[in-house]
Amino acid sequence: MENLIQKTLVLLCMLFCGWTSANATEKTIESPNGRLQVVVSDEGGCPVWSANRDGVEFIGKSPLGILMNFEDLTQGLNLTKCTINTINDEYSLKTIKKSHVKYEATEAVCEFSKEGRHAIDVIFRISNRDVAFRYKILPKGETLSGVVEHEASGFAMPEGTTTFLCPQSKPMVGFAHTMPSYETPYTLDQPTGTNGWGEGYTFPCLFRNSDKGWMLISETGTDGNYVGCRLINDHDGLYRIGFPMQGEMNGAGSVMPAVALPAETPWRTVTIGGLDDVVETTVAWDLVKPKYEASREYTYGKGSWSWIIKMDPSCNFDEQKKYIDFSAAMGWRTVLVDALWDTQIGYPKVEELAQYAKQKGVGLFLWYNSNGAWNDAPQGPRGKMDKTGIRRKEMAWMQKIGILGIKVDFFGGDKQAMMQLYEDILTDANDFGIEVIFHGCTLPRGWERMYPNYVASEAVLASENLHFGQGSCDSEAWNGCIHPFIRNTVGSMDFGGSALNKFYGADNQHGTIRRTSDVYALAAAVLFQSSVQHFALAPNNLDDAPSWAIDFMKKVPTTWDEVRFIDGYPGKYIIIARRSGDKWFVVGINAEKTTLKKTITLPMFEAKSMLSIYSDDAKLNGTVKNVKQNKKQQLTISIPQNGGVVITQ
């Protein structure tokens, strides 16, 4: 019913407004380099926008506006003026793809009036590769609060556009009724005009404008003051912002955000250009600011966890000690103690584990269930994260015994109450110096910069699916060639992969079979960005994995200073470079049936410098060898299906 109402509102707006240029006020706003242009107008009384790059249309005329419970701000509006400013910002952030960012954009504050009253602003920010907009909703008389019933915000795709999208699941489905959790398989290279599984698509959403370029649509800046949104296809090539589904959170709570006025909505973002612009964009963090100061200097690094290979039975005192010893042997920072530790280990013995880990130079992350009344997941600890007093008491205990962080799982949707819970957990955890990872959760929306102790979110079909189904193992490389273009472009992704076991089983002889190579595992450690990585290695790998692979996994960084896209196509193959300090890592993986052969230019390595190259033969047998960079700084690589390549100094 909600989808029908919202679709009807959009169609009515189109009908009443006519979208005709007659008597319309129109403003054109340009990026700093002039290549990106946004046109804003009030055609027929309805605010609309469009975007082009180098004169090529990427977003056609699309609706803007907000329907409030006290006033319709989607029609009957006049564009009175656009105030143009230049934005120059510079910030440092260790937890994203680029540690130091210089952001330059043109800002346009476009004022719309209704019945002679200044009613709403549409604020645009246009950088050289990104377009973003949000609304500022103004009070009306004595009305200082309201409910946003609908956003008209739309994105009209040019004819011939193809889609690379992740369908939104229906609410209260999946394991223990824990969905939606942004864990559905992508559909690639599909035409516009469909609506996923009937509920639209989770952000971010990638579109290809024929052979003219790409568009990545997402949102950022969402906190407890709004809802998390999705993208819904209205018809043909028109997509619009959709609010949560009523069934989320077991049906409790409203799908519409309540706001105090004046109110600013989250940013809607569109990255426009080549795949290099998509992979390298920092727009998710450019538009937000920290919400509080870090209570301590947070540090990041690698860790291990038993659950991915050995599942629930491994969450016992003796096995966790083995993993602490393993992390210590690897020179890693942490061990993640997963679900059921409260009953299978117990609080007193966890304190003993924490002390043992400290003696080994290792810290612990502890798993928690988020609920709450929004799922039926039985795993504990339960009922510790959903109420302030209990949560803070638990965090005080964690601080006392030296716990580094928490992994909170099984959230229940994107309604305002749930977005507030995310914010409350992060804010409280910072008070006690605790880092936070979310699983079974929503997409992060600029949270690395907004919340200094936020580390990463899952929000993807992650490594657990490799354990649970052979089909996921068979398609691991295909999925791996999607995430750097879509999910991981806008937020840190806690994947938990890079297994070196042949089997996902405790004895490494039974279970689902890993199809990808050891070199693929090394490449994925660089390819998937998250400042804290709990890899799927196991203690037995010290003896049964290649020594060159173990040595690499001991040293691979988890924080990066720079990223460069080299080549690739979603679902087929990907080659990127990341820099940590003065050391570059060039990595690639291939999902296509035929071996990928490429000659790539690597200007990050000096001519005639010696490079270490990890590569696979046709049977996925990995080797490492030293090769001298040629004068042209070019290298010919070969990656078989399910294989990888790693090039470093």
N, C-alpha and C positions, 0 to 999 in steps of 0.2 A: 504493500500500500504506500509506504514512504517513497519508494522509487517512482511509483506512478504519479504521486503528487508533485514530486520535484520535476519530473519530466514534463508534466502538464504546465508547470510554472514557466519552464524554459520556452516551451512552444508558444504559450500565451504572450510572453515577452516578445518573441520574434514576430508574432502576429500584430500585436498592438504597436510595436515600435516600427515595424516595416523594414527596418535596416536599410533605409534609403538615405542617400547623402544629401537630400534636399534640406536646406536650412540648417545643416548640422555644423557644429563647431568642431574643428579638427586640429590636433596638435601632433607634431612629429618630434620624437626624441631620439637622439643618436648616442651610440656608445662613444667612449673616448677616442677610438680610432676611426669612427664614422662608418664602420662596416655593418654594424647591427643597427637597425632602425625599428622603433615601435611607433605605431600610429594609434592615438586615442581620440575617440569622438563620442558624440551624444546623439547618434542617429535616431530620429524619431522619438527622442526622450530617453533612449536606453543607452547606457554606457557600453561601448564596445572597444576592442583593441585588436591589433594585428602586429605581426613581426616579420621582418625580412632580413636577410643577410646578403650583402653585395647585390641588392636588387631582386633576389630570389625569395619568393614567398615561402616561409616556413610555418607560420601560424596565420590562417585566414581570419576574417572578421569573426570575433568571438565575444560572447556576452560577458559582462562584468556586473557586479552589484550584489547586494545583501538584502534578504527579506527578513525584517525584524518582526517581533510580535506586536510592535506598536506602529510600524511604518514600512511600506514597500519601497526599498531603495534599489529596485531593479528597473524602474520605469518612471516616467514623469520627471526626469532629471535634466539639468542643463550644466554643461561643462563651462565653468566661469573663467578659470585660468589654470595654467600649469606653471608652477614655480620651479625653475631649473637650478640645481646645485651640483657641484663636483664633490664626490666623496673620495677621500684618500685615507686609507686605513692600513695599519701594519701591525701584525701580531705574530706571536710565537706559540706553538702548540706541539708538544711531543707526541701526542696520541693520534695524529692523523697522517695522511699520506705525504705531507710536506710540512717541515718543522717551522719554517718562517715564510709568511705570506705577506705580499704587498698587494693590496686590493684597491683598484681604481674603478670608479663607476660614475655614470651620470645619474643623478637623482631627479625625478620629476614628481612633485606633489600636485596632483591634479584634483582641483576642488569641484565638487558637483553640488548644485543647489536644488532644492525642491520647494516650490511655492514661495520663492524668494528667500528661503532660509538655507544657510550653509549646512548641508546635511551629512555629507560623507566625502572623504578623500580616498583616492586611489593613488598609492605611493609606488612608483616604479624605481627600480635600480637596474641600470643597464651597463654591464661591463663589456669587455671585448668578446666574451663568449657566452655570457649568461644574461637572461632577462628574468627579473623577479618582480612580483607585485604583492601588495597586501592592502587591506582596508583600514582606515581609521573612521570609526563610527562615532558620531558626535551626539551629545545629549539633545533632547527635544523638549524645550520648556523645562518643566520640573521632572521630566523622566530621566533618571540617572542610572538606570539599569534596564536590562532587556534580555531577550532570548533570540539567538540567531536561529531562525527556522529553516533557512536555506541559503546557500551560496549559488549565485548564477554563474560563477567563474567557469569559463569554458576554454577549450583549445580545439580549434577547427583545423584538421589536418588537410594538407593539399591532396588533390587527386593522385592516386598511385602510391600513397604512403603505405608502408608495411609496418607490422608491429612485433615487438619482442617483449612479452608481458607475462606477469605472474598472476594467475586468477586469485581473487579473494575467495576464501572458503565460506561456506555457510556457518553461522554461529552454533556453538554447543554440539559440535561433531568431533570426530577423531578420538584419540586416546582420552578416556575419562572426561569427555566433553570439554577439552581444553582449547579448541580452536574457536576463532581464527588466531593463528600464530605465525602468519607469514611464511608458511612451510608447504607451499604447493609447487608443482613443477611448471616451468616456463613453457610457453608456446612461442615459437620463433618463426620469423618470415611469414607472418599471416596477414591477410588484408584487414583493413579497418572494418568496423560495422558490427562486430560481435561483442559480447559482454561477458567473456570468461565463462564461469559456471553459473551465470545469472546474477552475480553480485559485484561485477566490476573487477578491478585490478588493484593490487597492492603497489604502493610506491616503492622504489622509483620505476618509471615506465619509459621504455626506449622505443623510439620510432625512427624509421628510415624514410627520408624524403626522396624516394626514387634513388637516382645516383647523384643527387645534389648535396646530400649531407644528412646529418643525424640530429635528433632532438631527444633529450632526456628530461622528463617531467617529474618533479618531486615537490616536497614541501620541507620547510625548516622553521625552527623557532617554536615548535609546538610544546606547550607545557600544561600545567594544571588549569590554565585559564581558557582552554579550548578543547576540542576533540581532535583525535587523529583521523585523518581523512583518507579516502580512496579515490580512484578515478573510474568513472562510470561512462560507458558509451551510450549517448542519447540516441543517435541514429547516424548511419553512414560514417563520416569522418569527424563528427563532433563529440568530444569527450568533455566531461565536466567534473567538478568536485562533488564528491558524495560524502555524507556523514555516516557514522557507524550504523550497524543494523540493530534493530530493537532487541533481538534475541541475545546479543552479547551480554556478558556478565549475568547469565542466567535470567535475562529479561529485566534485571534491576536497573534503574537509572534512566535518564533521558538521553536520546541520541543528539539533542540540540544543546549547544553550549549556552550557559548563562553568563553574561558579561556585565561588568561595571563600566559605565560610560564616563569619559570617552574610552573606547576600547580599540586596540589594534589586533588584528588577526595574524595568524602565522603567515609566512611568506610562501607564495606559489612560485616555483622556480622552473625555468626552461633553459637548459644548456643547448646551444645551437652551434653547429659546425661539423668538424670531422670527428672521427673516433678518438683522436688525440685530445680534442677539447673535452669529450665526455669522460675519458679516463683520468685526465689531469685536473678537472674542475675542482675548485674548493668552495663553491658557492654555498654549500650547506653550512659552512662555518663563517663565511665572509659576512653574513647578514645578522649574526647574533652576537651577544655579549655575555661574559660570565655573570651568573646570578649570585655567586658568593665567592669569597676567597677560599683557597685551599687551606685546610687546617694544618697540613703538614706538607712536606715535599714528597709527592708521590713518585714512586719509581716503578719500572716496568721490566718485563723480561719473559723468559721461557719457563715452562713447568710441565709436569706429567700428571696423568690421572688414570686410575685403574679401570674405571667403569667402561670406557669405550671398547676395551678388549675383553674384560672379565665380568662386566655387568654387576648386578646388585650384590651377589655373594662376596665380591671382592672388597666391599666396604666393611672390613673388619680390622681390628687393631694390628694384627700381624702383617697383613697384606699392605696396609698403609705405611707401616715401617719400612717394608721392602721398597715401596715407591719413594719414600723419603731418601733412602740410601741411593736409589737410582738417580733421583734428581741431583743429589750431592755429587755422585760420580760423573754426571754430565755437566756439572758446573751450572745447573739451572737454579732458578730463584724460588720456585714454588712447587707444591703438590695441591691439586684440587681433590678434596675429600667430598665425594658425591653423596647422592641421596641415601637416606636411611641410617646415617651415622648416629643419629640421636638414639636409635634403638639397638643397632648392631654393634656400636662402639660405646656410646654413652658419654655424657658430659664429662665425668671425671677422667675417663681414659682419653678423651680428646684433649683435655688439658695436658695430660702426660705426652700425647703425640706432639702437641705444639712445643713443649719443652724439648723433646727429643729432636724435633726438626730444627729448632733454634741452635742446638749444639752442633748440628750438621751444616749450619749456614743456609737453611731452607725455611721458608714461611708457608703457611697454609691458607687456602681459600676453602670456605665451607659452603655447601649447597643448602638452599632453603626453598620450600614451597611458598608461593606468594599468597595462597588462599587463607581466608576468604571463602565466600559462598558462591564463587563463580566457576568451580570445577569439582570433579569427583576424584582427583588424583590422590591416591592414598599415601604416597611417599612423604616421609617426614624429614626434617621438622616441619610441621604444619602449624598454622595459627600464630606464627611468630612475627610475620612481616606486615600484616594487614592492620594492626592497631598500634597507635603511637607509643603508648606506655610500655606495652610488652616488647615492641621492637627496640626501643631505646634501652631497656633493661638488658635485652639480649646483646645489643651492640656494646654496651658497657662491659659485659662479660668478655666479649671477643677482644676488646681493646686491652683488658687486663691480662689476658693470656697471650697476646701478641699475634692475633689473627690479622693477616694482611688484607683479605678481601672476602666478598661473598658472591655467590652465583645464585640468583633468585629466578625461579622457574614457574611455568604454568600460569601465565596471566590470562585475562579473560576478555580482551577486546580493546577498543579505542574510545570508549565513552569518556566524558570529562572526568568522572570519578576515578577511572582507571589511570588516566594521564596524571591526575593529582597524586595517585598512589606511587607511580614511578618517581615523581618529583619529591614526595615525602621520604621515600626510602633513600634516595640520593642525598637529600639534605641532612637527614639524621645520620647517615653513614659518614658523611664528611665531618660531623661534629666529633666522631670517634676515630677519625683517621682511617676509614675503611674504604677500599676500592670496591666498585660494583660492576658485575657482569649480569646481564639479563638473558634468560633463555625462555623459549616458548612465549614469545613476546612480540611487541610491535617494532617497527623500524625506528632507529634513533633519528632524531631530527635536529641536528646541530648540537647534540648533547655533549660531545667532547669539549666544546668550548663553553657551553652554558653551565656544565656541572664538572668542576675540576677533578672530582674523584670517580667520574664515570669512565669506564674502560671500553666496554664493547657490548654488543647484543648479538644474539643468534639471528633470528628473523630470516632464516634461509633453510633449505633442506640440507642440514649439516651432517657431520660424520656419523652420527648415531644411525642414520638410514643405511650406511654402508654395512653396519653390523646386522641390521634387521632384515635386509632383503638383497638377494643376489642381483636383482634388477638395478638397484642403486649402484652396486659395484660395477656392473656392466656399463653403466652410463656415467661413471664418475668423471671421466675426462670431458664428456659433453657438458656436464654441469660446471666443471672447473673452467671451461672456456666461456661461460656466461657471466659469472659473478664479477670479474674485473671490469666488465662493461656496464653492469647494472647495479646489483645490490651493494657491492663493495666500493662503488664510486662515491656514495653519499654518506657512508658511516662505517665505523670499525665493525668487522664481522668475526664473531667468535665461532669458528668452524670446527676446531678440535681435531684436525686431520694430520696428514703426513705420517701415516702408518708405515712401518717397515716389516711388520708381520706379513706372512703370506696368507694367513687366514685370520679372520676376526673371531678368535677363540682363545681361551686361556692356555691351551697346549700348543697353539700355533700349528695344529694339524686338522682341526675341525672348524666348521663354521663357514660363513660366506667367504668367497675367494677374492682376494684383491686382484684386479685386472691391470692396474697401473704399475709402472716400474718404480724402482727405488729412486731413480733420478727425478721422476715425476713428483715423488714425495718431497724431495729437496726443493724443487721448483715451487711447489705449492706453499712451502714455508715462507717463501718470499712473495709469491703471487698474492696470497690472501693477507690483507693488512689488518692487524690488530696489535696494539702495543703490549698486550699480555696474551701469550699463546700457550695453551695447554695441548701439547702434541700427543698423538696417539701411539707414541713409542711405548715399549714395555721393557722391563728389566732383562728379559731374555735376549733383546736386541743387542746388548753388549757382547754377546757371544755368537749370535746367528745372523746378524746383519753385516754388510760389508764395512770394513773399518773406515773407508773413505766417506761413507754415508754418515756413520756415527760422528766422525770428526767434524763434518760439515754441520750437523745438527747441534753440536756443542757450541759452535761459534756463530751461527746465523743470527743476525740482529732481529729485534722485533719493533724497533722504532726507526723511522726513516726521515731523511732530510729532503728528499726529492724523488719524484716519479716521472718517468718518461715513457709514453707509448711508442712502441716501435712498429708493430704490425699485428694484424689479427682480424677476426670476424666472429661475432657472437655465436657460440656453439660449435665453431670449427677449430680455431686455433688462436693463441694469444702469445705475444712476445712483448715483454715490458722490461724496463730497467728501474731499479731503485738504488738510491745512494744513502749510505749511513756513514756520516763523517766524510772521509775522503775515499771510501771504498764503495765501488759500484758492484751490483749484482744484476746481471742480465739473465732473465729466465724465460722459458717458453714451454708450452705443452701443446699437444695435438690430439684432437678427437676424430679427425677424418680417417677414413679407411686407408687412404693412400699415405705414404710417407711424405711429410712436408719437407721440401728442400728450398732453402732461402739463402740468398746472399744479403747480409744485413750490414749496415754501416754503424760503427760503434765509436763515435767521436769522444765518448767519455773515457776511452782508453788511449793512451799515447801511442803513436806509431812505434812499432818495434818493441813494445812492452810485452812481457811474458804473461800469458793468461792461463788460468786453470779452467779446463773445459770438462764438465761432467756430461756424458752423452750416452745414448742407448744404441745398440745394434738392432737389427730387424726382429730379434727374439727377445727384446727388452732386457738384454744383459747390459748392465751399466759399467762404465769405466771412467776414469779420470786421467787426463793427460795434459801436459803443458805445451802450449802453442804460442809462437811469437806473432804478435799483431803485425799485419803488413803495412806498407807505407800509405795505402789508401784508407787505412783503418776499417777494412772490410773483412768479414768472416763468412764463410759458407757453412750453414748448419743443416743437419738432417734430423728430423724428429719423427719416429714411427708412431702409429696410432697407439694411444695410451702411454706414450713415452714423454720424455722431457729433455730439456737442456738447461744447464746452468753455466754461466761464464762469469768469472770473477778474477780479480788480480791475485 
